[in-house]
Amino acid sequence: MKALLLAIAAAGSILVAAQVNAADSAEALAQKNGCLACHSVEKKILGPAYKDVAAKYKGDKGAEAKLIAKVKAGGSGVWGPMPMPANSPQVKDADIKTIVAWVLSL
């Protein structure tokens, strides 16, 4: 029984470590692609804080697709007058998807 509990605890630790690595990887992509020049996780810079974006779209099943499209094409008016420039084609679609999934997970 003790061995089973240790195995379950070890598996849980591995899962948590994998989630942390994925978040670190997504944040590194955001940094590499210039997203963190205008956004941060916790506070508004020029654009909204990523935690505010996650809260706004919580429970919205179409949020990922909406945000991917907005990041690619750019936009304005949702979070204030400062426009977000288009990020396509200079940012890979796979990177945008990873970053958006990470933001929504916050």
C-alpha positions in Angstrom: 0.0 0.0 0.0 2.8 2.4 0.9 4.5 1.7 -2.4 1.3 2.4 -4.3 1.0 5.8 -2.5 4.6 6.6 -3.3 4.0 5.8 -7.0 0.9 8.0 -7.1 2.8 10.8 -5.4 5.7 10.5 -7.9 3.3 10.5 -10.9 1.6 13.6 -9.6 5.0 15.3 -9.2 5.9 14.4 -12.8 2.6 15.8 -14.0 3.1 19.1 -12.1 6.6 19.4 -13.4 5.4 18.9 -17.0 2.8 21.6 -16.6 5.4 24.0 -15.2 7.7 23.3 -18.1 4.9 23.9 -20.6 4.1 27.2 -18.9 7.8 28.2 -18.9 8.0 27.3 -22.6 5.0 29.3 -23.5 6.2 32.3 -21.5 9.6 32.0 -23.3 7.7 32.0 -26.6 5.9 35.2 -25.5 9.2 36.8 -24.6 10.9 35.7 -27.9 8.0 37.1 -30.0 7.9 40.4 -28.2 4.5 39.9 -26.5 5.9 40.8 -23.1 6.9 44.3 -24.3 3.2 45.2 -24.1 1.8 42.6 -21.7 2.7 41.0 -18.4 1.1 38.2 -16.5 0.1 40.3 -13.5 -0.3 43.9 -14.5 -1.4 46.0 -17.5 1.4 47.6 -19.4 0.2 48.9 -22.8 -2.0 45.9 -23.3 -4.0 44.0 -20.7 -2.5 41.7 -18.1 -2.7 38.1 -19.2 -4.5 37.2 -16.0 -7.2 39.7 -16.9 -7.5 38.2 -20.4 -7.9 34.8 -18.9 -10.6 36.0 -16.4 -12.5 37.8 -19.2 -12.7 34.7 -21.4 -13.1 32.1 -18.6 -15.8 29.7 -19.6 -16.0 30.9 -23.2 -15.6 27.8 -25.4 -14.7 29.9 -28.4 -12.1 32.0 -26.6 -9.1 30.2 -28.0 -10.1 30.7 -31.6 -11.1 34.3 -31.0 -7.9 35.2 -29.4 -5.7 33.4 -32.0 -7.5 35.4 -34.7 -7.0 38.6 -32.8 -3.3 38.0 -32.2 -2.8 37.2 -35.8 -4.8 40.1 -37.2 -4.4 42.7 -34.4 -7.2 44.7 -33.1 -8.3 47.6 -30.8 -11.2 48.8 -28.7 -11.7 45.8 -26.4 -9.1 46.8 -23.8 -8.9 50.5 -24.5 -7.7 52.7 -27.4 -4.2 51.3 -27.8 -4.2 49.0 -30.8 -2.4 45.7 -30.9 -0.5 45.2 -34.1 -0.9 42.2 -36.3 1.5 39.4 -35.4 1.1 37.3 -38.6 3.2 36.2 -40.5 6.2 37.0 -38.3 4.9 34.8 -35.4 4.4 31.2 -36.3 0.8 29.9 -36.0 1.9 27.1 -33.6 3.6 29.7 -31.4 0.4 31.9 -31.3 -1.7 28.8 -30.4 0.7 27.9 -27.6 0.8 31.4 -26.2 -3.0 31.8 -26.3 -3.5 28.4 -24.6 -1.1 29.5 -21.9 -2.8 32.9 -21.4 -6.2 31.2 -21.0 -4.7 28.7 -18.5 -3.7 31.5 -16.1 
